[in-house]
């Protein structure tokens, strides 16, 4: 076990009246509800004056009117992870957990994230970004000729694998496009990297940020979809499966990717490791990761001696505003 990389000596009473924001309007509402209930229970058990707050059911102005001093963002997807709620909290003057407005907005857009990383020379799969108007049948059919097969088709503004298809052949492309267009007006088509799926969490900000141990995800039939993320117990999460030098390189890559986006507080990068040459490829950065019983950041934190309640307490202690 690694040495615990953060200071866990936190006075819960000093954190004031706290709103745990969860639920919301996005397609990831069910996951957010699971995350929020877990965070609420953890903070309450630690002695925090924590209160549930669902922005889909209450006006945000109530945060100010009712004297909330901090907000723990356990929202996922649009409206909660894309800079929207962060901007509202900035306006209200309520410090919040996680990344600020700009970093949240960029990271939520998988296409923009890839452009930032590619511009700085970080490895990410080849891709095409096409609008609804561009997606004629002829254009859709030509995409595998440019990226090869299989092709990963995804709505770039969603998370939790919502709307994603791994199209194995030309005949599956149109159905994959129609599914993804149900969630977004611009689609991301990505070269499929064959090999292990990895994830790496980060805690902190700037040069003081630390990357937690890399987790290899071994899902049934190699399909880490919504069901295998949240609804089954068959997916395996493996620590220490990589050579030490390779793991160190991946953690440095993730830290670089995190800092480039301007993230703070916490985040989690998802990657693929190309089996042919063991080269890692960045897929996306999650700035409001899941906090369910199946979630990956709590698993990585546990591996370095940070239990779930202490993780929640520490994240809450890092809440702040961009303008601060």
C-alpha positions in Angstrom: 0.0 0.0 0.0 1.3 3.5 -0.9 1.6 6.2 1.7 -1.6 8.2 2.0 -0.9 11.2 -0.3 -3.2 13.8 1.3 -3.7 15.2 4.8 -6.8 13.6 6.3 -6.7 15.6 9.5 -9.8 17.7 8.9 -12.2 19.2 11.4 -15.7 18.4 10.1 -17.3 21.2 12.2 -15.2 23.8 10.5 -16.7 23.1 7.1 -20.0 24.8 8.0 -23.5 24.1 6.5 -23.0 21.9 3.4 -25.3 21.2 0.4 -24.7 17.9 -1.3 -25.9 18.5 -4.9 -27.2 15.4 -6.6 -29.9 14.3 -9.0 -30.3 17.0 -11.6 -31.8 16.8 -15.1 -29.1 14.9 -17.0 -29.3 11.4 -18.5 -27.0 10.4 -15.7 -29.5 11.3 -13.0 -29.8 7.7 -11.7 -26.0 7.5 -11.2 -26.0 10.9 -9.5 -28.7 9.8 -7.1 -26.5 6.8 -6.1 -23.4 9.0 -5.7 -25.2 11.7 -3.7 -26.8 9.3 -1.2 -23.3 7.7 -0.6 -21.7 11.1 -0.1 -24.5 12.3 2.2 -24.2 9.2 4.4 -20.4 9.6 4.5 -20.4 13.3 5.4 -23.1 12.9 8.0 -21.3 10.0 9.7 -18.1 12.2 9.8 -20.0 15.0 11.7 -20.6 17.4 8.8 -23.8 19.5 8.8 -24.8 18.1 5.4 -28.1 18.5 3.6 -29.4 16.9 0.4 -30.1 19.3 -2.4 -31.6 18.3 -5.8 -31.3 21.2 -8.4 -34.1 19.6 -10.4 -36.5 20.1 -7.5 -35.2 23.3 -5.8 -34.0 26.7 -7.1 -30.3 27.3 -6.7 -31.0 30.7 -5.0 -32.1 28.7 -2.0 -28.4 27.8 -1.4 -27.7 31.5 -0.7 -31.0 32.2 1.1 -30.6 29.2 3.5 -27.0 30.0 4.4 -25.1 27.1 2.8 -21.4 27.7 3.1 -20.1 24.9 0.8 -21.4 22.6 -1.9 -20.3 19.1 -2.7 -21.1 18.5 -6.3 -22.3 14.9 -6.8 -24.0 15.7 -10.1 -23.0 14.0 -13.3 -23.4 14.9 -16.9 -25.0 18.0 -18.4 -25.8 20.8 -16.1 -23.7 19.4 -13.3 -20.3 18.5 -14.8 -20.1 20.9 -17.7 -19.5 24.3 -16.0 -23.1 25.2 -15.7 -23.6 24.5 -12.0 -20.1 25.8 -11.3 -20.9 29.1 -12.9 -24.1 29.4 -10.9 -22.2 28.7 -7.7 -19.6 31.3 -8.6 -22.4 33.8 -9.0 -24.0 32.9 -5.7 -20.6 32.9 -4.0 -20.9 29.3 -2.6 -17.5 27.4 -2.8 -17.8 24.0 -4.4 -15.9 20.8 -4.9 -14.0 19.9 -8.1 -12.9 21.8 -11.1 -13.9 25.4 -12.0 -16.1 26.7 -14.8 -13.6 26.5 -17.7 -12.0 23.2 -16.9 -15.4 21.6 -16.3 -16.7 22.9 -19.6 -13.7 21.7 -21.6 -13.4 18.3 -20.0 -17.1 17.6 -20.4 -16.7 18.1 -24.2 -14.7 15.0 -25.2 -13.9 16.4 -28.6 -12.5 19.7 -27.2 -10.6 17.7 -24.6 -8.9 15.6 -27.3 -8.0 18.8 -29.3 -6.3 20.3 -26.2 -4.4 17.1 -25.5 -3.4 16.6 -29.2 -2.2 20.2 -29.5 0.2 19.5 -26.6 1.4 16.2 -28.0 -0.4 13.8 -25.6 -1.5 10.5 -27.1 -5.2 10.1 -27.8 -6.9 7.9 -30.5 -7.4 9.3 -34.0 -10.9 10.8 -34.3 -13.5 12.6 -36.4 -16.0 15.1 -35.1 -19.1 15.5 -37.3 -22.3 17.5 -36.9 -25.8 16.1 -37.4 -26.0 17.9 -40.8 -22.8 16.2 -42.0 -23.9 12.7 -41.1 -25.4 11.6 -44.4 -25.5 7.9 -45.1 -22.6 8.2 -47.5 -20.5 10.1 -45.0 -21.3 7.6 -42.2 -20.3 4.7 -44.5 -17.0 6.3 -45.3 -15.9 6.7 -41.6 -14.4 3.2 -41.2 -12.3 3.8 -44.3 -10.6 6.7 -42.4 -10.4 5.3 -38.9 -10.5 1.5 -39.5 -12.7 -1.0 -37.8 -14.0 -1.3 -35.2 -15.1 2.4 -34.7 -16.2 3.8 -31.4 -19.2 6.1 -31.9 -20.1 8.4 -29.0 -22.0 11.5 -28.1 -19.2 13.7 -26.8 -21.2 15.5 -24.1 -22.4 12.5 -22.2 -20.8 10.2 -19.6 -21.3 6.7 -18.0 -21.1 5.1 -21.5 -24.5 6.5 -22.4 -25.1 6.4 -26.2 -21.8 4.7 -27.0 -21.4 1.9 -29.6 -18.4 -0.1 -30.7 -19.4 -0.6 -34.4 -17.7 -3.8 -35.6 -18.6 -3.4 -39.3 -20.1 -1.0 -41.9 -23.5 -2.4 -41.3 -23.5 -1.3 -37.7 -22.5 2.3 -38.3 -25.9 3.8 -39.1 -27.6 2.3 -36.0 -24.7 3.5 -33.8 -25.1 7.0 -35.3 -28.8 7.1 -34.7 -28.4 6.0 -31.1 -25.8 8.6 -30.4 -27.8 11.4 -32.1 -30.5 10.8 -29.5 -28.1 12.4 -27.0 -26.1 14.9 -29.0 -26.1 17.0 -32.2 -22.4 16.5 -32.8 -20.8 13.0 -32.7 -17.3 11.8 -32.0 -15.9 8.9 -34.0 -12.8 7.3 -32.5 -10.2 4.8 -33.6 -10.6 1.7 -31.5 -7.5 0.9 -29.5 -7.4 -2.8 -28.8 -6.1 -3.7 -25.4 -6.7 -3.3 -21.6 -9.0 -0.5 -20.4 -7.4 1.6 -17.6 -8.4 4.4 -15.3 -6.4 6.7 -13.1 -7.7 9.1 -10.5 -6.1 12.4 -9.5 -6.4 14.4 -6.3 -5.3 18.0 -5.8 -4.3 20.9 -8.0 -1.4 22.1 -10.0 2.1 20.8 -9.1 0.8 19.4 -5.8 -1.7 17.1 -7.6 -1.1 13.4 -7.1 -2.1 10.4 -9.3 -3.6 7.4 -7.5 -2.8 3.8 -8.6 -3.9 2.7 -12.0 -6.8 0.3 -12.2 -7.2 -2.2 -15.0 -10.9 -2.8 -15.8 -11.8 -6.3 -16.9 -15.4 -6.3 -17.9 -17.4 -9.3 -19.1 -16.8 -9.8 -22.9 -14.6 -6.7 -22.8 -17.7 -4.4 -22.8 -17.5 -1.9 -19.9 -21.0 -0.4 -20.6 -23.6 1.1 -18.3 -24.7 -2.3 -17.0 -21.2 -3.5 -16.3 -20.4 -0.2 -14.6 -23.4 0.0 -12.2 -25.7 -3.0 -12.4 -23.5 -6.1 -12.1 -20.7 -7.4 -9.9 -18.9 -9.4 -12.6 -16.5 -6.6 -13.6 -13.0 -7.0 -12.1 -10.9 -4.0 -11.0 -7.3 -5.0 -10.9 -4.4 -3.1 -9.3 -0.8 -3.8 -10.0 -1.3 -5.6 -13.3 1.2 -3.3 -15.1 5.0 -3.2 -14.9 6.1 -0.6 -12.4 7.8 1.6 -14.9 4.8 1.6 -17.3 2.4 2.4 -14.4 4.7 5.4 -13.4 4.6 6.7 -17.0 0.8 6.4 -17.2 0.4 8.3 -13.9 2.7 11.1 -15.2 0.7 11.2 -18.5 -2.5 11.5 -16.5 -1.1 14.3 -14.3 0.0 16.2 -17.4 -3.5 15.8 -19.0 -5.2 16.9 -15.8 -3.0 20.0 -15.4 -3.4 21.0 -19.1 -7.2 21.1 -18.6 -6.8 23.2 -15.5 -8.6 20.7 -13.3 -8.6 20.9 -9.5 -9.9 19.0 -6.5 -10.2 15.6 -8.2 -10.7 13.9 -11.5 -10.3 10.6 -13.2 -8.8 9.9 -16.6 -9.9 6.9 -18.7 -7.3 5.3 -21.1 -6.7 2.4 -23.4 -3.4 0.5 -23.5 -2.6 -0.7 -27.0 -1.8 -4.4 -26.7 0.6 -4.4 -29.7 3.1 -2.0 -28.1 1.8 -1.2 -24.6 1.3 2.4 -25.5 -1.3 4.3 -23.5 -4.0 6.5 -25.2 -6.0 9.1 -23.3 -9.8 8.9 -23.8 -11.4 11.4 -21.5 -11.2 13.3 -18.2 -14.0 13.1 -15.7 -14.2 16.1 -13.4 -17.2 14.9 -11.2 -16.5 11.2 -11.0 -19.0 8.7 -9.7 -19.1 8.0 -6.0 -21.3 4.8 -6.0 -20.4 1.5 -4.5 -19.0 0.5 -7.9 -17.1 3.7 -8.6 -13.4 3.8 -9.4 -12.1 6.8 -7.5 -13.1 5.4 -4.1 -11.5 2.1 -5.0 -8.2 3.8 -6.0 -8.3 5.9 -2.8 -8.9 2.8 -0.7 -5.7 1.4 -2.2 -3.6 4.2 -0.6 -5.4 4.1 2.7 -8.1 6.6 2.2 -11.5 5.2 3.1 -14.8 6.5 1.6 -15.8 8.9 4.4 -12.3 10.5 4.6 -12.2 10.9 0.8 -15.6 12.7 0.9 -14.4 14.9 3.8 -11.1 15.8 2.1 -12.8 16.7 -1.2 -15.3 18.9 0.7 -12.4 20.6 2.5 -10.9 21.6 -0.9 -14.1 23.4 -2.0 -13.5 26.9 -3.4 -14.4 29.4 -6.0 -12.5 30.3 -9.2 -12.4 33.9 -8.3 -10.7 33.1 -5.0 
